[in-house]
């Protein structure tokens, strides 16, 4: 099969995504590690750093949605990358001067989280303008494949880098990744005019809620929204509990824990490559509904992990099944979301989606941490698995056509140049 080209401009956007994604994967859990290894933080402080940074960043990002919608998308993306670069670079600088504190890590995590939400909102609108409607699934599949490749390679390489060069090395790599991303977005080229406002001039308080209002009143987006944020929240809330269960109670070695979550990521690569073919054969809605249902069946299996080789194989098998389903579902649902969202509402919709997702993850992580403290990690993981089984009920039950026809962009001018620059 000949690989389909989506054009030079999409190639630079994909390069930007790859640079920032690989940098972030290298720095996975870097702040908790720095807090523990450099600042001597305890479990409570580390949990506070993770949850508070995520939630506060989401709150800070709330007013960014309307601003991104009314701004040129490419300059927003470059600006957010540069903000993340500067914030992250402050960590190795403070470390070198012996002035690094837990407060600084928290502030940086808030800035990075808020800038990341604004960047994703702008990049979603940019992607919709860069590629033809029929190529959105292919584009999202390539993003998904890049994500899982980075997930396979990033954490092991990051861990090795920390061992060889010190605890802030991966933060430096993450910062450089965002700088390279900004350069790639700049290389897309062209001039982008400011989007025309569809409402009255001036800022309105209601603009802050427009993204949520649009989602909650949209018959296709509303069920997918609740399904997506709940599934993401449950998966991420159980991750630290499984670490405690495997590394503490069951005595698995760190390399076994890393293998259990690194090896199954190949399923994400397989799923993302399968997604366009499955959609072509069975249809978008059927694939989304089927893989969304299958995705919900795996988490409960992690409650049955036990010591030894068979327990490790069980975790790898469960994670492989879950990640493969996600590898198919994620690009299909991302494409469906863009298709169902009006062009002048993409940035606000994606910003509201990300803000809610981050707050939900923080809340469920805290809630399930409390549940695990009362009942133990195994029972808490089982409870999450049982709740996960109900999430297919939230998926869109009927196929819907996009609300508006989007113009097919052409290289090198036309709608692409007007909307994305």
Buried (B, 14 or more C-beta within 10 A) or exposed (E): EEEEEBBEBBBBBBBBBBBBBBBBBBBBBBBBBBBBEBBEBEEEBBBBBBBBBBBBBBBBBBBBBBBBBBBBBBBBBBBBBBBBBBBBBBBBEBBEEEEBEBEBBBBBBBBBBBBBBBBBBBBBBBBBBBBBBEBBBBBBBBBBBBBBBBBBBBBBBBBEBBEEEBBBBBBBBBBBBBBBBBBBBBBBEBEBEEBEEEEEEEEEEEBBBBBBBBBEEBEBBBBBBBBBBBBBBBBBBBBBBBBBBBBEEBEBEEEBBBBBBBBBBBBBBBBBBBBBEBBEEEEBBEBBBBBBBBBBBBBBBBBBBEEEEEBBEBBBBBBBBBBBBBBBBBBBBBBBBBBBBBBBBBBBBBBBBBBBBBBBBBBBBBBBBEBBEEEBBBBBBBBBBEBBEEBBEBBBEEEBEBEEEBBEBEEEEEBBBBBBB
